Amino acid sequence: MDIAIESSWKSVLKDEFEKEYFTRLTKTIRDEKSYGITIYPKGSNIFNAFDLTPFERVKVVILGQDPYHGSGQAHGLSFSVPDGTPTPPSLQNIFKEIESDLGITPPKSGNLKRWADQGVFLLNAVLTVRAGQAASHSKIGWTDFTDSVIRHLSNKRNGVVFMLWGNFARSKKELIDSGKHLILEAAHPSPLARGAFFGCRHFSATNNYLISLGKEPINW
């Protein structure tokens, strides 16, 4: 199966694309589209996180759960929205924490492409969703795929920061070698967590860790 994805990831994940679950997954999406169901993000953006952050350039992983299911929001990067789209509440809280942690004024745009370009891999555990139906593709095989992505990063890379926010993301901790990588855990930035995310200081902790390894810190 030929998948349009950045070449380093294509090489790392080539075995996954040949597995039965991935064939079923792609068939499910094609079938739903043929029935007239709208799926986000659009096809060219499904692997946007991979295309913007090649395997060897990943410094930080921010794990989300599910793409936004509203029109014009999802573009293949966890927590991010395209320029001109109102900043969602969880991302507003992320920006507030960065301001309190590092003194950086929140940007007007919620487009996190500038993070991806610096090596922040903005991975959702599920890469597609039906319009208006949160978690509608959570059982079609994407988590098998993204669990494999996390394992490959853990096994083949060193010194990556994994930010795990909320119970779902924290459940992926078992896939990561904590002896080789920095795992940062916190509550989810959603307003539903009633502010428990605030004060985690993950952004300064990440930069301090990267600097300790001789790597360029992230300009959040």
N, C-alpha and C positions, 0 to 999 in steps of 0.2 A: 504494500500500500504506500502510495507516495503522499507524504504529508508536507505541506508548505510550512516549514519551521526553520529557524536559524541553523546554520550548518553544524555548529558544535553540539547543539542539543540534538540534532537529527542523528548524529553519530552516537552520542551517549545513550539515546533512548530507542535506537533502531529495533532492538528486540521487543520493546513494548508495542510498537506499531504493528508488529506481526502477530500479536497474541489475539486469541479469540475474543476476549472481553473488549478489546479496542475495536475490532471489526463490528461487534454488536453495537458498541457505543456510537460509532459513526453512522451505522445504519439507522439507529433510533433517531438521530438528529436529522438525517436526510428524509426519513419517512415523515417526521413531524412537519418539516418544511413543506413537503409535498402535499400535506393535508391543509396547508394554509396557516399553520401555527407560527407566530412570530417568535424568534429566538434571539436572545441577546448574549454576548455582543455579536455584531455582524461577523460573518465567517473570517474575514481578513484580520480581525482583531482577536480571535480566540486565543492565539498563541503570542499575543503582543508582548507579554512579560518576557517570554523566551527570546523573541526577536530583538528586544531592546537591551537585554542583559545576557550576553553569551555565557556559557557554562564557566569558563575560566575567569570571567570578570566578576562573578558573584561574590560580594563581600558581606552582604546582609540579606536575610530572607524575612519578609514581613508576610505572614500567612493569614489570608482571609478565608472566609468560608464559602461564599456564594456570590456570583456577580449581582450587581444592582438589577432589579427587574422592571425599572421604570424607563420610559422612552428617553433616549439620548444620554443615558448615564453610564452604562457599562462600556468599557473599551479595552478590556483584557488586562487591567492592572488592578490588583486588590486595593480597595479603599479609594481609588482615584476616579475622577470624572473628567471628561473633556473640557477644554477651555469654553467659557461661556455658560456652563451648567452650574446651577447653585451648589455650593459645597454641602454635602450631606452631613447630618449631625455627628456621626462617628468621626468623620474627617475633621470637622470643626474642633472636636475634643482632642484629636491628635495634634492639631496645630496649637491649641491652647497649652498642651503639655510641653511642646517644643518651646513655646514662648517662655513658660515658667522655668524650664530646664536650662535653656541656652540663651534666652533673651532675644530670640528671633521673632520679629513681627509676623503674624500670619499673612500669607500671600492672598491676593484677591482670587486667584484661580486654584481650583482643586485638582488640577492636572499634575500628577506626580511623575510625569515622564522625566523631569530633570533629576529625580532620585534614581530612576531606572538607568539613566545614562551614566550615573556614577557607581553603579554596581549594586543597587538595591533591587533585589529580585522580588517583585510584587505579585506573589503567587496566591491565587485562590485555589482551595482544595477541589472545588467544582468549577469547571471553566465555562459552562453555559447555563442558561435558565430560560424558561418560557416567560414571555411578557406577562407581567402582573402576577406571577405565581412563584413566590420565594421558595427556594429549595426544590423546585420541580424536577431538576435533573440530578438530585443528590444520590439517586440509587441506580444510575445508568452505567456506572463504571469509572467515572472521573476520579473517584478517590483512590481506586487501584492505581491509576496512572500517576496521580500527584504524590501518593505515598512512595512510589518508585522514584520519582524525581527527588524527593527529600532524601531517600536512602542513597541515591547516587551522589548527591552533594555531600552527605555525611561521609561516605566511604572514600570518595575520590578527591576531595578537597580538604584543606586544613584551614583553621582559623576563620571560619564563617560565623557570623552572629545570626542566631535564629530568634526572632521576636515572636513569642507565642502569647496571644491576647485572648482571653476567654477560655472556657472549658473545652470547646471543640479544638481550638488550636493547641492547647496544652496537652490534649490526648495524643498528639503527634510526637511528643517528647521521646517516646520509646524508639522512634525511628532514627534518632540522632545520637552520635557518639559524643557524650559530654566531655570526654577526655581530649578531644581534638577541636572542639568548637565551644563557643559561648552561647548558652541558652538563657534567654531572658523571658521571664513569665510575669504576666500581669492580668488584671481584669480586662474585659473587653472595653474599648473606648465608647461603646454605645451609651447613650443617655440612660438606657434601661439598667445599666450597672451602677447608677446613682453616684457617679463620680469616683468609683473605686479605682479607676485607671489613673487618676491624677496623682502625681508624686512618684510615679514609677521611675522617672529619670532614665529611661531606656536610651535616649538619644545621646546624652553625654556619656553614658556607660559604653555604648557602642563605639563612639569616637575614641574614648580612652583606650579601649581594647585594640582598635585598629592601629592607633598610634604606637601602642606597645609592641605590635608586630611589625612596625616599620611601614605600615600602609597609610595611604592618604585618607584622612577622615572624610566623612560625608558632610557636604554643605546642605544642611537641612533647610 
